[in-house]
Amino acid sequence: MKLSRYDYIIVGSGAGGGVLAFHLARAGKRVLMLEAGQRWQPRDYPDNELDASARLMWSGGVEPSQDASLMLMRGRTLGGGTVINQCLLDRFDDIALDDWAARSGLDSFSETAMGRHYDAVEADLSLQSIPESDWNGNARIYADGFDRLGYRRAPLRRGQSRCDVAGGNDCMRCLGGCPRASKQSTAATFLPRAEELGLEIITGCHIHGVVHGSAGVTVYGQVGREQVQFFAARCVLAAGTLGSSRILMNSGLGDALPALGKGFFCHPQFVTFARYAEPVDAHRGSFQALKSDDPRFRAAGFKLENVFMGPVAAAYLLPGGARAHQRLMRDYRHLACIEVAVRDVTPGRLSLSRGGQLRIHKSLGAPERKRAREGLKIIRDIYRVTGATEVAQAPTGIGLHLMGGCAQGLHRDSSVVNPEFAVHGMPRLHVVDGSLFPSAPGINPSLTIMALAHRAAEALLGGAQAPAGISRSVPADAAEVSA
């Protein structure tokens, strides 16, 4: 049994935990970060998606909802979801934030109130768009289809610093860790800087629960076979929607927090492939360059993204069996891919089994199915006008951007966390991650989680946190790795 004392313990190292750790360490606080996953050097990230899923994600890559209608994905590595996502960094619009304000009762959810927090985070990140000269065949089909059909599109804004190191944005490995330390994950940005300022990190630490007391919070869990216990004046759960909710429930706090585990959302995504007579080579070049920017799509509750994946993931998502599936895989170089991402409005819930296992109760409601159908129709139209010879719809829906379960708000009956990021009735226990979201925004959440972490730092430290200008230099060993 190990007992240590800190000013702050942060459980989780993703978009929320990484940013918050930096600001607390910069303020001179003694901070310990506990992460269930392992630390990876850029050159050591797995070089194929099968190993990446097994080693960098929970449950080997996917976790099914109770009815298996969605396969959910979340990161288990130092840097959390920021290591395995596409690092698409967009601010929320007034549609998302006004909905949050109405649900939570907090006027801090507005474009004006969030603006300076976005500014502060963006000042510490390298943000770029993929130039048209670096578009791959998949992006060109996407752009051509949008233009022919009269829909608005726009460049994606990505967190990256040196994706063109080899003479073009030529790397497809974003979802399995960045070997160049280009992608602006917390593992490549905020956490190294925080460690320079004194942050301590323990990886491979699985947290079972917390005990809130008048003098501080005890965190208990396991590292390997060793039972461990840590004590801090304050504890911040930043383990993501599933992780933070599970820890609070496993700590026996469900009766005290009636909203715990409720209001679980994600962005259900449905992939459609198309075959073309000539090679598309969607597996080469920039992974993702464009996004839909049409207000009609936003009003209808979906967006379209040009995506692709390696052969293992393609084999998982392509429909058909035996010879039909083999034929599509044989034509891998001829395939294009577009997905519809739905703004989820049907809340799910999280619970624990008697054995303490997390259960995810999440089904697709009629609104989500309708939104998916509308988006899929437009995708088929894009393929039709761009000359596809065959269209193949993936049979499995993927649930990304897991949100909710510990909603922030004014009232205990409808939220778990108060405006100061403390759990209701427990002033030394805090939550700072995507579980705070009162609803699904329909926009990639990573930047907003970072912005909320900046706001949380102000709440915890009692003063404004200015941008710190993180160094964007790349470790020498990252430059040695070919993508």
Secondary structure, 3 states (H helix, E strand, C coil): CCCCEEEEEEECCCHHHHHHHHHHHHCCCCEEEEECCECCCHHHCCCCHHHHHHHHEHHHHCEECCCCCEEECCECECCCHHHHCCCECCCCCHHHHHHHHHHHCCCCCCHHHHHHHHHHHHCCCCEECCCHHHCCHHHHHHHHHHHHHCCCEEECCEECCCCCCCCCCCCCCHHHCCCCCCCCCCCCCHHHHHHHCCCEEEECEEEEEEEECCCCEEEEEEECCEEEEEEEEEEEECCHHHHHHHHHHHCCCCCCCCCCCEEEEEEEEEEEEEECCCCCCCCCCCCCCEEECCHHHHHHCEEEEECCCCHHHHHHHCCCCHHHHHHHHHCHHHEEEEEEEECCCCCEEEEECCCCCEEEECCCCHHHHHHHHHHHHHHHHHHHHCCCCEEEECCCEEEEEEECCCCECCCCCCCCECCCCEECCEEEEEECCHHHCCCCCCCCCHHHHHHHHHHHHHHHHCCCCCCCCCCCCCCHHHHHCCC
